[in-house]
Amino acid sequence: MFLPEGSLIILNSAMTMIRRLMFVGVLITCLSVAMAADTGGTHHRPLMKYTETVVTKDAHKVSFEMVLLPGGSFLMGSPLTEQGRAEHEGPQHEVQINPFYLCTTETTMELFLAYYYETYTAKKTMDCAGLDAMTGPTPIYGELTMGYTMKHPAFAMTWHNAVTFCKWLSKKTGKEYRLPTEAEWEYAARAGTNHIYGFGDDPNQLKNFSWYEDNSDFQPHEVATKNPNPWGFYDMLGNVQEWVNDVYSPTAYEKQIKKDPTSGKVYVARGGYYDSTPAEVRCAARAFEEHWWRMNDPQLPKSKWWLPEMDFIGFRLARSVETGSKEKSEKLKFTSSKNGEYVFDTGVLRGKLRRNGKSMGLSSAVHIPSGVRLDGFMGIFTPYRIFTTNKRYGSAAFDWLSTSKLLPDGAVQVTWPEEKDRPFEMVAIYCWRASSILELEITVKPRKDLSKFEVFLASYFNKTFPSSCVYVDRNPQAKDKPGFLMAEKAFGDWQIFPRNGDVVPVIQDGRWQKEPHPVEWAIMPDMQMPIGFRRSTEMDPTVILMAPKDDCFAIATPHRGEPHYSLYLSLFGCDLKAGQTVKAHSRLIVTTDISDEEILGLYQKYMEDIVVKACK
């Protein structure tokens, strides 16, 4: 903020003043869709993450991590019996939450300063990264960080400043970052529990999870230096309070307001801060901007950007899941043809499913814009070899008798009934998600227990797709960093990329030595995520195969130039109980002119789609 020359901002003895962290030009250099440990009660699968990396004016990279929370319902507020409860925390009411992302930490100084340095100096001329000019905060008096590190939380900004930061970041990244709603914040803080503090009810355990009055030395601390809550979020309680998007109302819960209010003058802050009592850092505790927060601001009128001595208020980033809508088109449907075939023409892809009624997946598949034929001699997305421990069921699933039917939504369902020597029923549903995206869901219902069941899903491509690439966690072609590794002959004629070392015994249990055509797999580096692709040498169409990590335990391929031109997903890889129904999913995408980073972005979107579908 602007101050008369020589004037000072007096800091409270328990406070330090603001730092403004921001960053400038933004690139997503890594979409590490990793998995976070989930010990909360409501989500049984690990929570998906991605890392956003941005580059500042001085070429410094700043990263932060976002966790995808599946939607659900929870009981918001506190019961009448909760110690320390305030009247505006009730009545308790059920709130439905849509899937959303939340940052694992409070926004750091490092992150916030990049925005500040870019926007406060270039109010009317800022056009870097091709963005429209935007007004940033007024300059602040004094040293920016006030002695704190870049890993401390950014603080002392108004709600307006935090929201403007989110708008700036959204323009930089192309993703809609925002503040969480009050309900979203409490949902994440409770982490699937009804506990007072998320991790439990014992205030004596706060010291392990929170910076508050008993252990903070009356100052904020670097983020992520205490234990995370069960969903992997640090400093949800204590350290600094966090702005949320809601306008404060003392009667909001009485009216059961579940969306952001659209009018009002003061906003809600959640989580308590370093000088808070145990009662003030409860998951249900609510705070809001009070008149005294602005009293030490010498500006008249008071700044809409800064709260000069309020070193206890910061914020955490959220982002909605872009659900999108399935293309509404008759083109995204299969059509019955003769001989048990189903034809398709999406405008991007044209061909047949079940040519001559045989279960060989997509055949005669052509990429319409380039005219390039995709399929090879045995089709794409074909359930092929089926195994359990040291056992192979017949030659191949495409030789088994099967029935098929067209579903009302234009998908095709293929059913392989149980047989005497095949103690399970298998069902595959092929469904167009978009003009270039085909999804496959395989359901298995066993009659008896099956050990380490596997469906080997085969895709055979045209000879113009000579090379396979798989996304591995340590790529020897790129200094052992995560990346796409090309299957070269030097690695072996037949190569398999396991999910981790635990599944290697499944691959080597004898199943692949069964006739006909036994295979000896060269064990390759672990895959980081189940993503593989083949790129054509003509007109550059690229075919990408992917699956959720829990559904796919290995990806297999021959070396570059080997005439099968194939890419395989090993699905399931788990023990099945008699009468149990299990499903595995996979997705095929055909595209052009795509980078490795963009392929990772498509995988992230796939994981979002799965979460959204599961919550419906």
Order of alpha helices (4+ residues) and beta strands (2+ residues): beta-beta-beta-beta-beta-beta-alpha-alpha-beta-alpha-beta-beta-beta-beta-beta-beta-beta-beta-beta-beta-beta-beta-beta-beta-beta-beta-beta-beta-beta-beta-alpha-beta-beta-beta-beta-beta-beta-alpha
